[in-house]
């Protein structure tokens, strides 16, 4: 159940600690490729691909997450603003007042910098069924070494044997920064003067009508009063002030109109409700919120990947060249469902989402806000196992062990590794003009 964002309560201490460590490590994970703690497999791999994209572009990307205020209750940095639970997972959205300073540079020359983001949202997910086997001992079948299951997540530390295993919870399964509702410098420099000129023109044309209003006429019984009131109502300073008010009012109207258009472009709450009801008949543990986090991670993974065709989670056509210039892709808080279909044991879902995008092309940086359409597909004829699962990954052709999440083709012999799964895959990704 959602909570009032203005009456959020402190998040549970263990989650608070995880989110603090996650946010403090995020800049180094993106800019330097360092390991980030408490992230699930999807988020961890996505951040690794983002760092590789930055290196590929030959730029340095400074990404500094900082706390914008020291005002917090009970010592907590994060507050619990939303909770939900399904048949398998319980998730909590933590809210923190954080900013991000970004700087893109090359050869010591700054190409771009900003300080726009004000609020961080992170989703912490735990299992409500099954086990927490993090510290259980497992014997590697290849070398016989004893290791905890947590230590084997990235492969056996002794021989490198890879395993397919569920995430060890609780984990951070999604995050994004929400930009301040701001007026850009360009809008202010153009909009305010234009509105001021308009107010001045109105004052010149209709000023004598204002003088004829009885209340104002009585205020201006003497020439000195007339001069004073005229300056107050439509003098140069007054026109600047009224121009500012008019600019803010028109800006608000524009935002409202844009929001109405966005609702149509994103899809409706009704379609989301119908989708969730239908999915629960197929998979009782389904929740839309968990699907949304999964979808955003898959979108980012495909965008940052050098070769999306080599991903186990992507089955679509080659992506547009514009996606290959993206170095930072931030979900902008709007996720809509356009349509879904079910046939022959498959569910296909088309979504549309807003993203804030930082791209580098020919040493020029652009900051845009596209709508991205993503289509996902999932089998519905495989039962979901709610208990922790761990299996050794082995190429059926040559016997080599490797991680198919990073490459679905065996690095030893080149054979494609087909993993039967009940999870979602991405089959189409494009921007909506």
C-alpha positions in Angstrom: 0.0 0.0 0.0 1.3 3.4 -0.9 2.0 6.1 1.7 1.7 9.8 1.8 5.0 11.1 0.5 4.9 14.1 2.8 4.3 11.9 5.9 6.8 9.2 5.1 8.2 7.2 8.1 11.8 6.2 8.5 12.7 3.0 6.6 13.7 0.0 8.6 17.4 0.4 9.7 18.7 -2.7 7.8 17.3 -1.3 4.5 18.5 2.2 5.3 22.1 0.9 5.7 21.9 -1.0 2.4 20.6 2.1 0.5 23.2 4.3 2.1 26.0 2.0 1.0 24.4 1.6 -2.4 24.1 5.3 -3.2 27.6 6.1 -1.8 29.1 3.4 -4.2 27.0 4.3 -7.2 29.3 7.0 -8.6 32.4 4.7 -8.5 30.4 1.8 -10.0 29.3 4.0 -13.0 32.4 6.1 -13.5 35.1 3.6 -12.5 33.5 0.2 -12.9 33.8 -0.8 -9.2 31.6 -3.4 -7.6 28.4 -2.1 -6.0 27.0 -3.7 -2.8 23.5 -5.1 -2.3 22.4 -4.8 -6.0 20.6 -7.7 -7.6 22.1 -9.5 -10.6 20.2 -7.3 -13.1 21.3 -4.0 -11.6 24.9 -5.2 -11.1 25.3 -6.3 -14.7 23.6 -3.2 -16.0 26.0 -0.9 -14.2 28.9 -2.9 -15.5 27.7 -2.4 -19.0 27.2 1.3 -18.5 30.8 1.7 -17.3 32.0 -0.2 -20.4 30.0 2.1 -22.6 31.6 5.2 -21.0 35.1 3.7 -21.7 34.1 2.9 -25.2 33.2 6.5 -25.8 36.6 7.6 -24.6 35.3 10.0 -22.0 35.6 10.4 -18.3 32.3 10.5 -16.4 32.3 12.0 -13.0 29.2 10.9 -11.1 29.0 12.3 -7.6 26.0 11.3 -5.4 25.7 13.6 -2.4 23.2 14.2 0.4 21.3 17.5 -0.2 20.2 18.0 3.4 21.3 16.8 6.9 17.8 17.2 8.2 16.6 13.7 9.0 14.4 12.0 11.6 15.8 9.3 14.0 19.1 9.4 12.2 17.6 7.8 9.0 18.7 8.9 5.6 15.9 7.2 3.8 12.1 7.1 4.3 9.6 4.4 3.5 7.2 5.8 0.9 5.7 2.7 -0.7 5.3 -1.0 0.1 3.9 -3.9 -1.8 3.9 -7.7 -1.5 3.0 -10.6 -3.8 3.2 -14.4 -3.5 7.0 -14.3 -3.4 8.4 -10.9 -2.8 8.0 -8.0 -0.4 9.3 -4.7 -1.7 9.9 -1.3 -0.1 10.6 2.0 -1.9 13.0 4.2 0.0 13.1 7.9 -0.6 16.1 10.1 0.0 17.0 13.7 -0.7 20.1 13.2 -2.8 21.6 15.1 -5.7 23.9 14.1 -8.5 26.7 16.2 -9.9 27.7 14.9 -13.4 30.6 15.9 -15.5 31.7 14.6 -18.8 35.2 15.4 -19.9 37.8 14.3 -22.4 41.5 15.1 -22.4 41.0 17.4 -19.4 38.4 19.5 -21.3 34.9 19.6 -19.8 32.3 18.7 -22.4 29.2 18.9 -20.1 28.3 19.2 -16.5 25.0 19.6 -14.5 23.6 19.3 -11.0 19.9 18.6 -11.7 18.7 15.6 -9.7 17.2 16.1 -6.3 15.5 12.9 -5.1 16.6 9.3 -5.1 14.2 6.3 -5.1 15.5 2.8 -4.4 13.5 -0.4 -4.2 14.6 -3.0 -1.6 13.1 -6.5 -2.2 13.1 -9.5 0.1 11.5 -12.9 -0.3 8.5 -13.9 1.8 8.7 -17.6 0.9 11.7 -19.9 0.4 15.1 -19.7 2.2 17.9 -17.2 2.8 20.8 -19.6 2.0 23.6 -16.9 1.8 25.8 -18.6 4.4 25.1 -22.2 3.5 28.2 -24.2 2.4 28.3 -25.6 -1.1 31.0 -27.9 -2.5 32.1 -27.0 -6.0 31.6 -30.0 -8.3 34.5 -29.1 -10.4 37.3 -28.5 -7.9 35.7 -29.7 -4.6 36.4 -26.5 -2.7 34.0 -25.4 0.0 32.4 -21.9 -0.4 29.3 -20.2 0.9 26.6 -19.7 -1.7 27.1 -15.9 -1.4 30.7 -16.3 -2.4 29.7 -18.4 -5.5 27.4 -15.7 -7.0 30.2 -14.6 -9.3 31.7 -18.0 -9.8 33.9 -20.4 -7.8 36.8 -18.3 -6.4 39.1 -21.2 -6.9 38.3 -22.7 -10.3 35.9 -20.2 -11.9 33.0 -22.6 -12.3 29.8 -20.5 -13.0 26.4 -21.1 -11.5 22.9 -20.1 -12.3 21.3 -19.1 -9.1 18.5 -16.9 -7.8 19.3 -13.6 -6.2 20.2 -13.7 -2.6 17.8 -11.3 -0.8 17.2 -8.7 0.4 18.6 -6.8 -2.6 18.2 -3.5 -4.3 16.2 -4.3 -7.4 15.7 -0.8 -8.9 16.6 2.8 -8.5 16.2 6.2 -10.2 16.7 9.9 -9.6 13.8 12.3 -10.0 14.8 15.7 -11.4 13.5 18.9 -9.7 10.5 20.5 -11.4 12.5 23.3 -12.8 12.5 26.1 -15.3 15.5 25.9 -17.5 17.8 28.9 -17.9 16.9 29.1 -21.6 13.2 29.2 -20.8 13.7 31.9 -18.2 15.8 34.1 -20.5 13.4 33.9 -23.3 10.0 33.5 -21.6 10.2 36.2 -18.9 11.3 39.1 -21.2 8.7 38.1 -23.7 6.0 38.2 -21.1 7.3 41.5 -19.8 7.1 43.1 -23.2 3.5 41.7 -23.5 2.5 43.3 -20.2 4.1 46.6 -21.2 2.1 46.6 -24.5 -1.1 45.8 -22.6 -0.4 48.7 -20.1 0.2 51.1 -23.0 -2.9 50.1 -24.9 -5.3 49.7 -22.0 -3.8 52.1 -19.4 -6.5 54.8 -19.9 -9.2 52.2 -19.3 -7.6 51.4 -15.9 -7.7 55.1 -15.0 -11.4 55.2 -15.6 -12.2 52.4 -13.1 -14.1 54.2 -10.2 -12.0 52.7 -7.4 -8.8 53.6 -9.0 -10.0 57.0 -10.0 -10.8 57.9 -6.4 -7.3 56.8 -5.5 -5.8 59.3 -8.0 -7.5 62.5 -6.9 -4.2 64.5 -7.1 -1.6 64.5 -9.8 1.0 63.0 -7.4 -1.4 60.2 -6.5 -2.0 59.6 -10.2 1.7 59.3 -10.9 2.2 56.9 -8.0 -0.6 54.6 -8.8 0.3 54.6 -12.5 3.8 53.5 -11.7 2.5 50.8 -9.4 0.0 49.5 -11.9 1.9 49.7 -15.2 5.3 51.2 -14.8 8.5 49.6 -16.0 9.1 47.7 -12.7 5.5 46.6 -12.5 5.6 45.3 -16.0 8.7 43.2 -15.1 6.9 41.8 -12.0 3.7 41.1 -13.8 5.7 39.6 -16.7 7.2 37.2 -14.2 3.8 36.1 -12.8 2.5 35.7 -16.4 5.5 33.6 -17.3 5.0 31.3 -14.3 1.3 30.9 -15.0 1.9 30.0 -18.7 4.6 27.6 -17.7 2.2 25.9 -15.3 -0.5 25.7 -18.0 2.1 24.1 -20.3 3.1 21.5 -17.7 -0.6 20.6 -17.1 -1.3 20.3 -20.9 1.9 18.2 -21.3 0.8 15.9 -18.5 -2.5 15.3 -20.1 -0.8 14.4 -23.4 1.7 12.1 -21.5 -1.2 10.1 -19.9 -2.4 9.2 -23.4 1.1 8.4 -24.7 2.0 6.3 -21.6 -1.2 4.2 -21.4 -3.9 4.1 -18.8 -4.2 2.8 -15.2 -7.1 0.7 -16.5 -4.8 -1.2 -18.9 -2.4 -1.8 -16.0 -5.1 -3.2 -13.8 -6.4 -5.5 -16.5 -2.9 -6.8 -17.2 -2.2 -7.5 -13.5 -5.5 -9.3 -13.0 -4.8 -11.4 -16.1 -1.2 -12.2 -15.1 -2.3 -13.3 -11.6 -4.5 -16.0 -13.2 -1.4 -17.3 -15.0 1.2 -16.6 -12.3 -0.4 -15.9 -8.8 2.8 -14.3 -7.4 2.8 -11.6 -10.2 3.0 -8.0 -9.2 3.2 -5.0 -11.6 5.8 -3.2 -9.5 8.2 -6.1 -9.7 7.6 -6.3 -13.4 8.3 -2.6 -13.8 11.7 -2.9 -12.1 12.6 -5.9 -14.2 11.5 -4.1 -17.4 13.6 -1.0 -16.6 16.7 -3.1 -15.9 16.2 -5.0 -19.2 15.9 -1.8 -21.1 19.1 -0.4 -19.6 21.0 -3.7 -20.1 20.0 -3.7 -23.8 20.9 0.0 -24.3 24.3 -0.2 -22.7 25.3 -3.5 -24.3 27.8 -3.4 -27.0 26.1 -6.3 -28.8 22.5 -6.7 -27.6 22.2 -9.7 -29.9 24.5 -11.6 -27.5 22.3 -11.1 -24.5 20.2 -14.0 -23.2 17.5 -11.5 -22.3 17.2 -9.8 -25.8 15.5 -11.4 -28.8 14.8 -8.4 -31.0 16.3 -6.7 -34.1 19.5 -4.6 -33.8 18.9 -1.4 -31.9 18.9 2.0 -33.5 22.3 3.7 -33.6 21.1 6.5 -31.3 21.0 4.0 -28.4 24.8 3.3 -28.8 25.6 6.9 -27.9 23.9 6.8 -24.5 26.1 6.9 -21.4 23.5 7.6 -18.7 19.9 6.4 -18.9 17.7 7.5 -15.9 14.1 6.3 -15.6 12.1 9.5 -15.2 9.2 8.1 -13.0 6.5 7.5 -15.7 5.9 3.9 -16.8 2.8 3.0 -18.8 1.3 -0.1 -20.3 0.0 0.3 -23.9 -1.3 -3.2 -24.6 -0.7 -6.9 -23.9 -1.7 -10.1 -25.7 -1.7 -13.7 -24.8 -1.3 -16.6 -27.3 0.3 -20.0 -27.6 1.7 -20.0 -24.1 3.3 -16.5 -24.4 2.4 -13.1 -23.0 3.5 -10.1 -24.9 3.5 -6.6 -23.3 4.2 -3.2 -24.8 5.3 -0.5 -22.4 6.2 3.2 -22.7 8.4 5.1 -20.3 10.0 8.4 -19.9 13.8 8.5 -19.5 16.4 11.3 -19.0 19.2 10.5 -21.5 22.8 11.7 -21.6 24.5 10.9 -24.9 27.9 11.4 -26.4 28.5 11.7 -30.2 31.5 13.2 -31.9 32.7 14.6 -28.6 29.4 16.5 -28.1 27.1 15.8 -25.2 23.3 16.1 -25.4 20.7 15.8 -22.7 17.2 14.7 -23.9 14.0 13.3 -22.5 12.6 10.7 -24.9 9.7 8.3 -24.6 11.0 4.7 -25.0 8.7 2.0 -26.2 9.7 -1.5 -25.0 8.0 -4.8 -25.8 8.5 -7.8 -23.5 7.6 -11.5 -23.8 7.3 -14.3 -21.3 6.4 -18.0 -21.3 3.4 -18.9 -19.2 3.6 -22.7 -19.3 6.5 -23.1 -16.9 5.6 -23.3 -13.2 7.4 -20.9 -10.9 9.6 -22.4 -8.2 9.5 -20.1 -5.1 12.5 -21.8 -3.4 16.1 -20.9 -3.9 17.6 -22.6 -7.0 21.2 -23.1 -7.9 22.6 -25.1 -10.8 26.0 -25.4 -12.4 26.2 -23.9 -15.9 27.8 -26.1 -18.5 28.0 -25.9 -22.3 26.2 -28.9 -23.7 28.7 -29.1 -26.6 32.2 -28.8 -25.0 31.5 -28.9 -21.3 32.9 -25.4 -20.5 31.4 -23.4 -17.7 30.6 -19.7 -18.3 28.1 -17.1 -17.4 25.3 -16.9 -20.0 23.9 -13.7 -18.6 27.0 -11.9 -19.9 27.2 -13.9 -23.2 24.7 -16.5 -24.4 27.3 -18.0 -26.7 29.9 -20.4 -25.2 33.3 -18.5 -25.3 35.1 -21.9 -25.8 33.2 -23.3 -28.8 30.7 -20.7 -29.8 27.6 -22.8 -29.3 24.5 -20.8 -28.2 23.3 -21.6 -24.7 19.5 -21.8 -24.6 18.2 -21.2 -21.1 14.6 -22.3 -20.6 13.1 -19.7 -18.3 9.9 -18.3 -17.0 11.4 -14.8 -16.9 10.8 -11.8 -19.2 12.8 -11.1 -22.3 12.9 -7.9 -24.4 11.9 -8.3 -28.0 11.6 -4.7 -29.3 13.1 -1.3 -28.2 12.6 2.0 -29.9 12.1 5.7 -29.1 8.7 7.4 -29.8 9.1 10.7 -31.7 
